[in-house]
Structure formats: structure tokens, C-alpha cells
Amino acid sequence: MTKQNAKNGIEGEGSYSGTKAYNEQTAKFIKDGKVDKAAQEAKRALDSPEGAALKAAEAQGKAGGKAGRPK
């Protein structure tokens, strides 16, 4: 990071602070024992009326995004 970018808080494409925050929050989520509850909630959501929309969004994401372009 250049001095100018550091002064402006710009990190470029790779955000070190964003990665650090994500990793810390993920570790806390796991440590706090929230994974099983979240998994159960996700399963209930898939089995609910909104399940079809969630599965469609997953398929769209796997296909490469909004326009269906390959990743």
C-alpha cells in the first residue's frame, strides 16, 4: 500500500482489514457454538415456501451471477 493509499484508507482489491474482520467474526461464530443452530435454520428455510427461491438463487450463483456468465 502506498503512503497516499494508506493515508486515504484505500487498500486496493485485497482488503486486509476486511479479511481480518471476517476471520475474527467467523472464529467467534464457531467458538460461540452457533454453527449447528444456523445450519438448522438454513434447513428449515429450504423446506419452507421460500425454499424454491433460495435454491434458484443458489443455482444462479453457481452459474456465475446475475447474467449467468461463467465465473
ChimeraX commands (.cxc) that place a marker at each C-alpha (Angstrom):
marker #1 position 0.00,0.00,0.00 radius 0.5
marker #1 position 1.41,3.38,-0.93 radius 0.5
marker #1 position 1.63,6.21,1.58 radius 0.5
marker #1 position -1.16,8.04,-0.26 radius 0.5
marker #1 position -3.44,4.99,-0.19 radius 0.5
marker #1 position -2.64,4.34,3.48 radius 0.5
marker #1 position -3.48,7.97,4.26 radius 0.5
marker #1 position -6.86,7.63,2.48 radius 0.5
marker #1 position -7.61,4.19,3.96 radius 0.5
marker #1 position -7.72,2.63,0.49 radius 0.5
marker #1 position -6.48,-0.93,0.42 radius 0.5
marker #1 position -6.97,-1.88,-3.22 radius 0.5
marker #1 position -8.58,-5.10,-4.37 radius 0.5
marker #1 position -7.39,-7.10,-1.36 radius 0.5
marker #1 position -8.78,-5.67,1.85 radius 0.5
marker #1 position -6.55,-6.75,4.71 radius 0.5
marker #1 position -8.79,-5.15,7.31 radius 0.5
marker #1 position -11.87,-6.75,5.75 radius 0.5
marker #1 position -10.23,-10.16,5.70 radius 0.5
marker #1 position -9.09,-9.77,9.30 radius 0.5
marker #1 position -12.59,-8.74,10.46 radius 0.5
marker #1 position -14.19,-11.63,8.54 radius 0.5
marker #1 position -11.77,-14.17,10.01 radius 0.5
marker #1 position -12.28,-12.84,13.54 radius 0.5
marker #1 position -16.07,-12.89,13.25 radius 0.5
marker #1 position -16.04,-16.38,11.71 radius 0.5
marker #1 position -13.85,-17.71,14.53 radius 0.5
marker #1 position -16.15,-16.08,17.11 radius 0.5
marker #1 position -19.25,-17.57,15.43 radius 0.5
marker #1 position -17.69,-21.04,15.60 radius 0.5
marker #1 position -16.36,-20.59,19.15 radius 0.5
marker #1 position -19.77,-19.40,20.36 radius 0.5
marker #1 position -21.32,-22.65,19.08 radius 0.5
marker #1 position -23.67,-21.01,16.58 radius 0.5
marker #1 position -22.94,-23.28,13.59 radius 0.5
marker #1 position -25.46,-26.05,14.36 radius 0.5
marker #1 position -28.27,-23.57,15.03 radius 0.5
marker #1 position -27.54,-21.71,11.78 radius 0.5
marker #1 position -27.49,-24.99,9.86 radius 0.5
marker #1 position -30.87,-25.98,11.32 radius 0.5
marker #1 position -32.33,-22.58,10.41 radius 0.5
marker #1 position -30.99,-22.92,6.86 radius 0.5
marker #1 position -32.57,-26.37,6.50 radius 0.5
marker #1 position -35.92,-25.02,7.75 radius 0.5
marker #1 position -35.67,-22.15,5.25 radius 0.5
marker #1 position -35.02,-24.58,2.39 radius 0.5
marker #1 position -38.05,-26.62,3.44 radius 0.5
marker #1 position -40.26,-23.51,3.70 radius 0.5
marker #1 position -42.26,-21.72,0.99 radius 0.5
marker #1 position -39.20,-19.56,0.25 radius 0.5
marker #1 position -37.11,-22.69,-0.39 radius 0.5
marker #1 position -37.63,-22.62,-4.15 radius 0.5
marker #1 position -36.39,-19.02,-4.35 radius 0.5
marker #1 position -33.35,-19.87,-2.21 radius 0.5
marker #1 position -32.50,-22.87,-4.39 radius 0.5
marker #1 position -32.90,-20.74,-7.53 radius 0.5
marker #1 position -30.56,-18.10,-6.09 radius 0.5
marker #1 position -28.01,-20.82,-5.27 radius 0.5
marker #1 position -28.20,-22.19,-8.83 radius 0.5
marker #1 position -27.80,-18.67,-10.24 radius 0.5
marker #1 position -24.75,-18.09,-8.06 radius 0.5
marker #1 position -23.19,-21.35,-9.16 radius 0.5
marker #1 position -23.88,-20.41,-12.77 radius 0.5
marker #1 position -21.81,-17.24,-12.46 radius 0.5
marker #1 position -24.02,-14.47,-11.17 radius 0.5
marker #1 position -26.81,-12.24,-12.40 radius 0.5
marker #1 position -26.18,-12.57,-16.10 radius 0.5
marker #1 position -25.41,-16.26,-15.84 radius 0.5
marker #1 position -21.89,-15.65,-17.08 radius 0.5
marker #1 position -19.26,-18.20,-16.11 radius 0.5
marker #1 position -17.08,-17.10,-13.22 radius 0.5
marker link #1:1,2 radius 0.2
marker link #1:2,3 radius 0.2
marker link #1:3,4 radius 0.2
marker link #1:4,5 radius 0.2
marker link #1:5,6 radius 0.2
marker link #1:6,7 radius 0.2
marker link #1:7,8 radius 0.2
marker link #1:8,9 radius 0.2
marker link #1:9,10 radius 0.2
marker link #1:10,11 radius 0.2
marker link #1:11,12 radius 0.2
marker link #1:12,13 radius 0.2
marker link #1:13,14 radius 0.2
marker link #1:14,15 radius 0.2
marker link #1:15,16 radius 0.2
marker link #1:16,17 radius 0.2
marker link #1:17,18 radius 0.2
marker link #1:18,19 radius 0.2
marker link #1:19,20 radius 0.2
marker link #1:20,21 radius 0.2
marker link #1:21,22 radius 0.2
marker link #1:22,23 radius 0.2
marker link #1:23,24 radius 0.2
marker link #1:24,25 radius 0.2
marker link #1:25,26 radius 0.2
marker link #1:26,27 radius 0.2
marker link #1:27,28 radius 0.2
marker link #1:28,29 radius 0.2
marker link #1:29,30 radius 0.2
marker link #1:30,31 radius 0.2
marker link #1:31,32 radius 0.2
marker link #1:32,33 radius 0.2
marker link #1:33,34 radius 0.2
marker link #1:34,35 radius 0.2
marker link #1:35,36 radius 0.2
marker link #1:36,37 radius 0.2
marker link #1:37,38 radius 0.2
marker link #1:38,39 radius 0.2
marker link #1:39,40 radius 0.2
marker link #1:40,41 radius 0.2
marker link #1:41,42 radius 0.2
marker link #1:42,43 radius 0.2
marker link #1:43,44 radius 0.2
marker link #1:44,45 radius 0.2
marker link #1:45,46 radius 0.2
marker link #1:46,47 radius 0.2
marker link #1:47,48 radius 0.2
marker link #1:48,49 radius 0.2
marker link #1:49,50 radius 0.2
marker link #1:50,51 radius 0.2
marker link #1:51,52 radius 0.2
marker link #1:52,53 radius 0.2
marker link #1:53,54 radius 0.2
marker link #1:54,55 radius 0.2
marker link #1:55,56 radius 0.2
marker link #1:56,57 radius 0.2
marker link #1:57,58 radius 0.2
marker link #1:58,59 radius 0.2
marker link #1:59,60 radius 0.2
marker link #1:60,61 radius 0.2
marker link #1:61,62 radius 0.2
marker link #1:62,63 radius 0.2
marker link #1:63,64 radius 0.2
marker link #1:64,65 radius 0.2
marker link #1:65,66 radius 0.2
marker link #1:66,67 radius 0.2
marker link #1:67,68 radius 0.2
marker link #1:68,69 radius 0.2
marker link #1:69,70 radius 0.2
marker link #1:70,71 radius 0.2
view
